[in-house]
């Protein structure tokens, strides 16, 4: 078999894998990871079930690949636009706004992909749950680290517990996401932004470093 033929097969396989995973992300954000099946994806994309099975091998591997694809979208949408901003409370605020825009803008049809699928697997031991738990911890750690950077920049008061404040900020974000999806109400994001801004202004050494209103 020539190298060109091998390379062509690899390219076609990668293309098909990308199509399958993209469709899987759409489904999982609304219906959950457990709703994914190799047969359904093959039918939706009009490809053979054996071809899909050959790409993933098992439903669990498909679920993990779907999480990985969603993570890349999440990082590109939420984290990357904020990452290089100067350290300070404004960076924390903008990171929270970036998450809210991602959730409110329905980058994933079902709201926040990770909120949806984490609730699905939080009591189910296994590789999928472990992966989701690790990603949740990394997100919380990123916010806490960004808060610590703001403290080092002299923009957070010394008594602020960064991990506790990160927990509270995430709680407001996730509550807005959950209520907006359940009640089809985007106005809850305004409440969430107002609550987050109030927390950050209370923790800042100078509230004027942040907007007066959300």
N, C-alpha and C positions, 0 to 999 in steps of 0.2 A: 504493500500500500504506500503510495507516495505521500511525502510530507504535506503537499498541498491539499490532498484529500483529507488527511488527518486534521489539518488546520481548519478546513471547511466544516467538517463534522463538529469540531469543538465550537466553532463560531455559531453554528446552527443550534447546538445544544445550549450554549450560553444565552442565545436569543430566546429560545423556548423557555428556559428556566426563568428569565426575566419576565416574560409574559405571564407565566404561571404565578410567580411570586407577587407581581403587581395586582393580579386579580385576587389572590389570596388575601392581600392586605385590605382591599376594598371590602371583601366579605367579612373578614374577621373583625374589622372595626365596628361593624354593625351587628353581626350575629355571633361573634366569638370565634376563638380558635378551634373549639371543639366541633364547630359546624363545618370545618374544612374537610373535604374528602378528595382523594385523588380522582375518583370517578366524576364528581361534580365539576372539578376544575377542567378535566379533559373534555367534558361535555360543553362547558361554557366556552372554551377556547377552540373547540372542534379539532382536538388532537387525540391521539390514542391514549387510553388509560395506561397501557404498558409503557408508553413513552414517558408519561408523567412519573410512573413508578420508577423507571430507570434513572430519572433525574434526582429523586429524593429517597427512594427505598422504603420509607415508612411515613406514617402520618406524623409522628413526633419530629422527624427530620424536616418535614414540610412546615410544621408549626415553628420550629426554631429558625428556619430560613425566612419565614414570614416576619418573625420578630426582628431579625437582623435587617431586613429590608425597611421595616417601619422605623427602626432606630436611625438608619441613615437619613431618612426623610426628616425625622424629629431633630436630629443634630443640625442638619442643614437649615432647617426652618427656625428653630428656637435658639440654639446655642451659638452657632457660627456668627450670625450678624452682630452679636453682643460681645463676643469673646475678647476682642482687641480694644474695647473701650477702656479709658483710664479707670483705675481702681477708685471706688467711692460708692456712696449710697445711691448716686444716680445710676450707676451700673447695675446695682441690685434691682432698682426700680425698673430699668429697661429690660432686664432679664425676665422679670415677672410680666411686664407688658408683652414681651415677645411670646411667652407661653400663652397668655390670654388671647393674643391675636391668632395664634396657631389653633387654639381650641375653638374660639368663636368663628374663625374663618373656615372651619370644617375642612382643614387640610386632609383629614380622614373623615369619611362620611358620618361616622358614629361619634364624632367628637374626639377626645383624646384617646388614641389607640391604646396606650399603655394603662390608662385608668380602666378602660373597658375589659381588657383581657386579664389584668391583674386581679380584678374582682372575681373573674371566672376561675382562676387557678390558685387563689390564696390559701385554700385548704387542701390542695391536691399535691402531695409530694412527688418529686420527679425533676427531670432536667428543665422542663418548661418553667415550672414554678421557681426553681433556683435561678434561672436566667432572669426572669422578671423581677425577682427579689433583689438581685445584684444591680440591675438597672435602676430600680427605685432608689436603692441606697446611694448609687452614684449621683443621681439627680439631687437628692437631699444634700449630699456632700458638696456638690458644686455650688449650691446656693449658700451653704454654710461657709464655704471657702471664700466666696465672693463677699460675704458679710465680714469675714475676718480681714480681707484685704481692705475693706472700707474702714475697719477699725484701725488698721496699721496706717492708713492714710489720714487718720485723725478725724474721721467723719462719723464715727459711731461712738457712743458713750461707753465708758469702760465696763459698766455693769451689764451690758447686753450679753446674753447667752446666745451665741450664734446658732447653735444646733436647735435650741428652743424656738428662736425666731424663724429659722428656716422651716421648722415644722408648722408654725402658724401660717406662714406665707403660703406654703403648699396646701394647707387645709382650705384656705380661702379660694385658691385657684381650683382645686378639685371639686369643691362644693359648687362653684359656679358652673363648671363643666357638667357635673351630674344633674344639677337642676335644669340647666338649659336643654340638655338632651331629653330628660324626662318630661318636661313641661313645654318644650318647644318655645322657650323664652330666652331671648338673648339679653334682655334687660338685666339679668342677674350678673352679667359681666361688669356692668357699671357699679353695682354694689360691691363686687369683689375688688375692683380697682380702688374704690374709695376706702375700703377696709385695709387693703395692703398699704396704700399711701399713708393712712393714719398711723399704722404700725411703724412704718419707716420714719416718718416725721418725728414720732415720739422717741425713737431710738437715735436719731441723728444729733450730732453736737450742734448743728445749726439747721433748723428746719427749712431755712431759705435755700438750702442746697437742692431741695425738691420742689416740685410744683405745689402751689397752694391748694389746688383741686385736681381731681382725677379727670 
